[in-house]
Amino acid sequence: MGKQEKIVSMFNDIAGTYDIANRVLSMGIDKSWRNKACNLAYKFYDKESIDKIVDVACGTGDMIEFWQKIAKENGIVLNNIVGVDPSVGMMGVAKEKLPDVEFIEAGAAQMPIESDSADVISISYGIRNVVQRQEAFDEFARVLKKGGLVVISEFTKNEKTSVLDHVTDFYMNKILPTLGGLISRNKEAYTYLPNSIDEFLTTDNLCKELRQAGLEPIHTQDFSMKISTLIIARKL
Ligand SMILES: C[S@@+](CC[C@H](N)C(=O)[O-])C[C@H]1O[C@@H](n2cnc3c(N)ncnc32)[C@H](O)[C@@H]1O
């Protein structure tokens, strides 16, 4: 099995406990990060009606629910939202929660979606798992309409400078794998999480890669002691 297949298979294994583990491990804070990402993206896009949002690495569908809820709160008509993920297990959970949403089994680097058709592409806590990252950014640029937005939420790599950074580091490397392992009965999957963050890019380097694909970052913001980072980029 190659690296990408191993990652997808791991998500298939933890799909059934993913939602509960997520809520416990983030203590619900991820809700505020998702809320902020959707609200800001709608503000930057500034349209009353949106044809299509594609949520890549949609997993169990959390972000789709937020896009729908916050569109409603802002009086925005969201005509279509599509979830994309290579993990059948994760999408199985999403389909049960969101029977009216279309889900496509695919990786981020090759999506069977028409060119210039999406207003917004989101990828939340997913880009770290994409092995062909630059290909995925090129694919996002192909699928987005001109002026469309990419909305990335991610745990990017941080230089550890303060005491608080070491506290979050301890949580991510020691507490999270143990708790996640207990809930999912798969400690390996929750050890992968902090390791993949350590091996991941800084926000600046992620922005450089986006620019190489013709996606210009227009907003970056850290949340909750720099645990989560939001990057919004516009297709030029
Ligand atoms: C941590 S989960 C995030 C799920 C969801 N977006 C959320 O916010 O809860 C990461 C997801 O990335 C998916 N994934 C892994 N490799 C991928 C790839 N190459 N392209 C797209 N998604 C991928 C996994 O199957 C998994 O569902």
Ligand as a Chemical Component Dictionary entry (heavy atoms), coordinates in Angstrom:
data_LIG
# 
_chem_comp.id                   LIG 
_chem_comp.type                 NON-POLYMER 
_chem_comp.pdbx_formal_charge   0 
_chem_comp.three_letter_code    LIG 
# 
loop_
_chem_comp_atom.comp_id 
_chem_comp_atom.atom_id 
_chem_comp_atom.alt_atom_id 
_chem_comp_atom.type_symbol 
_chem_comp_atom.charge 
_chem_comp_atom.model_Cartn_x 
_chem_comp_atom.model_Cartn_y 
_chem_comp_atom.model_Cartn_z 
_chem_comp_atom.pdbx_ordinal 
LIG C1  C1  C 0  -9.303  14.930 9.438  1  
LIG S1  S1  S 1  -10.488 14.439 8.241  2  
LIG C2  C2  C 0  -11.356 15.937 7.987  3  
LIG C3  C3  C 0  -12.794 15.743 7.626  4  
LIG C4  C4  C 0  -13.665 16.982 7.539  5  
LIG N1  N1  N 0  -13.252 17.872 6.500  6  
LIG C5  C5  C 0  -13.714 17.716 8.843  7  
LIG O1  O1  O 0  -13.469 18.911 8.853  8  
LIG O2  O2  O -1 -14.045 17.114 9.867  9  
LIG C6  C6  C 0  -9.483  14.300 6.787  10 
LIG C7  C7  C 0  -10.192 13.758 5.568  11 
LIG O3  O3  O 0  -9.269  13.845 4.459  12 
LIG C8  C8  C 0  -9.586  12.769 3.597  13 
LIG N2  N2  N 0  -8.501  12.563 2.613  14 
LIG C9  C9  C 0  -7.405  11.792 2.729  15 
LIG N3  N3  N 0  -6.678  11.837 1.601  16 
LIG C10 C10 C 0  -7.327  12.674 0.755  17 
LIG C11 C11 C 0  -7.082  13.114 -0.570 18 
LIG N4  N4  N 0  -6.009  12.733 -1.256 19 
LIG N5  N5  N 0  -7.974  13.953 -1.139 20 
LIG C12 C12 C 0  -9.073  14.364 -0.458 21 
LIG N6  N6  N 0  -9.354  13.976 0.798  22 
LIG C13 C13 C 0  -8.490  13.141 1.400  23 
LIG C14 C14 C 0  -9.816  11.620 4.544  24 
LIG O4  O4  O 0  -10.472 10.534 3.939  25 
LIG C15 C15 C 0  -10.620 12.301 5.654  26 
LIG O5  O5  O 0  -11.993 12.160 5.448  27 
# 
loop_
_chem_comp_bond.comp_id 
_chem_comp_bond.atom_id_1 
_chem_comp_bond.atom_id_2 
_chem_comp_bond.value_order 
_chem_comp_bond.pdbx_ordinal 
LIG C1  S1  SING 1  
LIG S1  C2  SING 2  
LIG S1  C6  SING 3  
LIG C2  C3  SING 4  
LIG C3  C4  SING 5  
LIG C4  N1  SING 6  
LIG C4  C5  SING 7  
LIG C5  O1  DOUB 8  
LIG C5  O2  SING 9  
LIG C6  C7  SING 10 
LIG C7  O3  SING 11 
LIG C7  C15 SING 12 
LIG O3  C8  SING 13 
LIG C8  N2  SING 14 
LIG C8  C14 SING 15 
LIG N2  C9  SING 16 
LIG N2  C13 SING 17 
LIG C9  N3  DOUB 18 
LIG N3  C10 SING 19 
LIG C10 C11 SING 20 
LIG C10 C13 DOUB 21 
LIG C11 N4  SING 22 
LIG C11 N5  DOUB 23 
LIG N5  C12 SING 24 
LIG C12 N6  DOUB 25 
LIG N6  C13 SING 26 
LIG C14 O4  SING 27 
LIG C14 C15 SING 28 
LIG C15 O5  SING 29 
# 
